[in-house]
Amino acid sequence: MSKRVYISADYANNGDRDVVEKLNKWGRDNLHKVDFIDMSQVVSGSVSNDPDCRPCDLKREFNQQINASSAVIFIVGDKTASRTAGSSCSRASAPKENCSCTPYKQNTNGSKPCKVQNTSTPSKDSDVGNINTYSYLRHEFEQAKKHNNNIIILYNSLRKETKWFPSYMKGYESVAQAFWIKNDKGEKVGNYSYIKQVLGYA
């Protein structure tokens, strides 16, 4: 039975796509038999297809996808802790009349007035509010933690790189593992056995 697994990673050009691509390959091929569905892949109907998609729209969609997932995999690379994409929301601390933001991937077109009419403080049992100054990466982590997902943290490295660990993941250091290992031939390969184990397939 397929598990719905959300993958959070830095998708920038020098980010952690190599780990994500390896995980998705394992989910598709007949050799490894990791039977999971990557919920973080942009699908038809995503709000990101809307030319007026804002950071808060994306964060709301992240919440929905994470809520539909049984596990969330977080890739920690050397730039993860410093990534701020998604954090520039003035609406989190000011009235609508004084706020503007840049629609998702529309930097060349400038900013637009905030389109959020009303805001409220999320309740203890609700999702993480999508009007906030969290980066996209931190928002995903906070939502997974609040939703009590199975959280899996992988360093994009051959070893535990504790200096890369984001401060917002404090308390989860002991569960973070290196994604890459060396095989019997000395080749760098993904730790497939560990992924199977933590996803409950071992």
N, C-alpha and C positions, 0 to 999 in steps of 0.2 A: 504494500500500500504506500502510495506517495506521501511524503511529508512536505508540508508547506514550510519552506525555509526562506527567511528574509536575509539578504546579504547587504551589509553596510560597509562601504569602502570609499576611499578617495579615488574618484574616477578621473582626476586630472591626468594630463599627458605623462607626467612623471610620478603618477600615483601607484595604486596597488591593483591595477587591472589584471596583472599576471596571475594573482591568486584567484581572483574572481573567475577568470577564464578557465583556470584549471578546475575549479569547483564545478562550473557549468559543464565542462567536458565530462567529468565523472558522472554528472547527472544525466548525460545523454548516451554515453557509450555502452556497449554490451560487455566490456571487460570488467569494469569496476562494480557495476550494479549498485550504485548509490541512488536510491530511488527518491529523489526529492524534486520539488518544484521551487525554483528561485523566484520568490514573490517580488524581488526588487527590480526585476527586469521591466522596462517600460513596455506597456502593452497597449493595444488599441483602446481608445477611450480614456487614456490617462489625461489628467488635467494639464500635463506638460504640453499637450498638443494645442491648447488654447493660447492664441497670441497674447492674451492678457493674463496669463497665468502668473500669479505672484508667489513669493516665498511661503506665505501663509496657506495658499492653496496646496502647494506641494507637501507641506508639513501635515495638513489634514489627510492627504492621500497616504502619506507614510504611516500615519496612525492606523488607517483602515487596513493597510497591507500587513502591518505588524500584528494587529489584532487577529488577522486571519492565519497567522503563522504559528507553528508549534515550536519553532526555534529561530533564533536570530544569530547570525554569524557576523562578528565585527572584525574587520581586518585593520590591524594597527601597523602603520608604516612609519617611516622616519619623519613624515610631514603631518601625520594625523592630528597631533596635539595642537598644531598651529593653524589648521584650516579654519577659516571664518566664514566661508560661503553660507549665506542664509541668515546671518546674524544681524544684518542692518535693517532692523524694523523699528522705526521711530514711533509707530502706533502703540507699541508696548508700554510707552510712558507718556503719551501725549494725545490730546483729542484729535479726531479725524481731520478737522479743519487745518491743522498745522502739519499734516503728515503727507509724505509721498514716498514712493519706492519704485524700483526698476523692475518691470516684469521679467520673468525668468528668461535668461539668455537673450535679452533685448537691450543690452548695455549701450549699443550704438544709437538707440532711439531715445535715450534719456529717461527720466523718471516720469511717473504719472501720479495724480492724486490718489490717496488711499481710498479703497472701495469698500472697506469694512464699516458697516453702519454702527454696530454696537459690539461691545466687548463685555465679558464677565469673567470672574475668577473661577477657574475650574474647581469642581468639588473633589474631595479626597478620592472618590472612586471613579472619576471620569478620566478621559484621556488627557495627556499633556496638552495644554492649550496651544493652538497653532499660531497665536499672536505672541511672539516672544523674541528674545535676542539670542537664542541658541543658534549655533551653527547647525546645518543640516545633520552633520554627523552626531553632534551632541543630542539633538532632538530625537533622533532615532534611538540612541542609547537610553535616554530618559523615558521614552515611551515603552521600550522593551522591558525596562526595569519596573515601571509602574504596572505594566500588564502582566508581570510575572512570567515572561517568556523564558524558555531555556536559552540562556545566554552563553555563547561560545566565542571566545576571543582568541584570535590568531595573529601572531607577529609575522609580517612579511620578511622573514629572516630564518637563518639556520639555528638561531639561538634566541633565548628570551632577552629582548631589548628593553629592559625596564625603564631606561631613560626616554623611550618613546611614549611611555604610557600617559594618556591624557588625564588631567587631574579629575575630570568628571567621572572617570571610571574607577576612582579610588575605592578600595575595598574588594576589587575583583582581580587584583594582581595575581593571586594564587591560582586562578583558573586559566590564566592566559598561557598559551603554548606557542612554540615556534611552528609555523606551517611547513617549512622545508626541512628535509632530512637528507642524509647521504645514504645511497643504497650500497649494496655489496661491491659495486663497481666504482664507488666513489663519485657517482653522479648525483646531482642535486635533483631531488624529486619531492613531490608533495606527500605529506604524511597521511596517506589514504586510510590506513588502519585506525588512526586516531579519530579521523572524521567519522568513519563508520561507527566507532564506539560511542562517541558523544551524541550522535544522532539516533542511537539505539538500534543500529543494524548489525552490530557485532554479535 
